[in-house]
Structures are given as C-alpha cells and as structure tokens.
C-alpha cells in the first residue's frame, strides 16, 4: 500500500459519514449503533449496511480461494462492487464506496454514478486505484478532517508507534452476508440468510460481528459500529403531515418528538463538523501569547509537565505504554 497520497484520517463519527454521504448525492445517513439486539436494530430500519471500525492487527490469513476468514470464505468470484485499499487513510471512504456500490437502485450524484459505472468489470486492485485517484472524492473525504496547520516532517523527531484502526463493511449481497474489507484479497462470504425474514441478514451479521468482538479482551473498547440507513426525517415529516389536525393525539406527539430529536441530532452534527473544519492554530497562538503577556506562561508549562508526568506514571503502573510527547 502506498502513502496517504493526500488522503487524511477520518473520524468514526456519524456526522462525518453522513456529510460524506450527502456530498455523494445519496439520501442515506449514518447512526451510531451501541447494541446489536433486535430492538436497537429495529429502531434504525431500513438498514443497508453496517460499518465496523476495529483495531487492525496484521494476520496470516491464507489468500487462496475458499480460505477461511472469521467463519466466512473468500469469494474470488464475487460479481458485485469491491475495491482494494491502495493508499493509507482512505479506508473510511472506501468502506462507504464498497457499501454504496452494492445497494440496488442507488440514487446518487452523477459523479459517483459515473465512477461506479466506469469501474465495472475491473479487478479489485485496479478499481481501488481508480477510486482513490478521483480528486473530487478525495476532496469530499478530506473536507471534514482537521486542517493540518503544523507539519513536523523533516525535523528528525522520533516517531512513536500508533495503533492502526480500520473500517470494513457488512451488507447483504445476492442473498448472502458479505464482509468487504479493502485490505483483504477478496470479499468474505459469511453464508446465505433467509430472504423472507426482514431481519435475516442482520441476524447473521450480529452473529459474525459478536464473534469478532469476542476475540478482543473482555471490556475492550477498540471498536465501534455504525449503521448506514435511509434518512428517516422525510418519512416522519410525511407521517406527521398526514395526521395534521390531531395535535392532541399520542401518535402526533410521538412523531413530533421524533422529528425534534432528528433535527437536534443534525444541529449537533453541523456544529461538531464546523469545529472539525476550523483551524484552531490562531486560537492556540492567542492563548499562549496572552499567558506570556500576563507572566503566566512558565507556570502553565510547569503545570502541564507535572500533569503529563503524573499521567505517564499512572499508565506505567497499569502496564500501559504512553508516548513521551
């Protein structure tokens, strides 16, 4: 895999993914999923895919046809959309692309439609190169990443080792549950599901993801799960409009509350995304300058050093490693 080629790190945040989906011209949103129980999944229907973030650890899985991968099998004959990750930091958008490219009757922007159609028939490696070479897609991906105002490259500073995290997607394709991981040679087929059961693929996905989570130490928080779903707001607004005039009914009150919750969530996402886009270097410079003019900068530095020393000592006592910087 090559360097980032201008692709920046992306947060595992529903507001970030939803903005990306809107930039791609879709009507989908992404919500956090804190539980895989049927009630939690039912509240987010219709669901199209699950995006799973986890701490990536190199494995020695075989890459041959039929090789096992977490109770699934590599499917080299997969006829859907699948792209390899060929540059660093692109896995979030690649997971989204691998999901969208397999959703039937996808409504999206002309740019995205043209990109998906152009890559039809390509192998996964070539498709990954084409996808990550799309300047407009990279710009959409980077638009919600914090500005890189300060670069430490070329200073010869020791580089610390950071944990690597990776996004993959689980979704139903052609009557089976598939795991699409851009770092694997082929899609992983986790077997068929009952298509007559509207929860069929979700039941199988729950089993697969829970088995994967079970490989982590008890209590580990090194993963998160996001649900790619239809935007519920238009439907809720239509339902509310259809019963307008029954303001005192329980149904009207419930719908109005759900719409209010959705709008509040979007306002929060918009505020958080505005903070992500903002360059805070000027604010930091202003605060440091104010402390220096007030004669409090040295005291603040010493206090910060003492707190960092305390944090390192606590981490060491727990057997945890912590960067010196």
NORJODA-V730797 format. One record per backbone hydrogen bond with DSSP energy under -1.0 kcal/mol. NH is the residue of the N-H (numbers start at 0). CO is the residue of the C=O. Records with the same first field share a line. If there is no record, write none. Layout:
NH->CO ; CO
This chain:
1->85
6->3
12->10
16->12
17->13
18->14
19->15
20->16
21->17
22->18
23->19
24->21
25->20
28->228
30->226
32->224
40->36
41->37
42->38
43->40
44->41
47->227
48->227
49->169
50->225
51->167
52->223
53->165
54->221
55->163
65->73
66->63
68->71
71->68
72->188
73->66
74->186
77->74
83->123
84->181
87->1
93->89
94->90
95->91
96->92
97->93
98->94
99->95
100->96
101->98
102->99
108->23
112->108
113->109
114->110
115->111
116->112
117->113
118->114
119->116
121->118
126->122
127->123
128->124
129->125
130->126
131->127
133->130
137->133
138->134
139->135
140->136
141->137
142->138
144->141
148->146
154->151
165->53
167->51
168->179
169->49
170->177
172->175
175->172
176->190
177->170
178->187
179->168
183->180
187->178
188->72
189->176
192->174
196->193
199->196
202->198
203->199
204->200
205->201
206->202
207->203
208->204
209->205
210->206
211->207
212->208
213->209
214->211
215->212
219->216
223->52
225->50
226->30
227->48
228->28
229->45
230->26
235->231
236->232
237->233
238->234
239->235
240->236
241->237
243->240
245->242
248->245
252->248
253->249
254->250
255->251
256->252
257->253
258->254
259->255
260->256
261->257
262->258
263->259
264->260
265->261
266->262
267->263
268->264
269->265
270->266
271->267
272->268
273->269
274->270
275->271
276->272
283->279
284->280
285->281
286->282
287->283
288->284
289->285
290->286
291->287
292->288
293->289
294->291
295->290
299->295
300->296
301->297
302->298
303->299
304->300
305->301
306->302
307->303
308->304
309->305
310->306
311->307
312->308
313->309
314->310
315->311
316->312
317->313
318->315
319->314
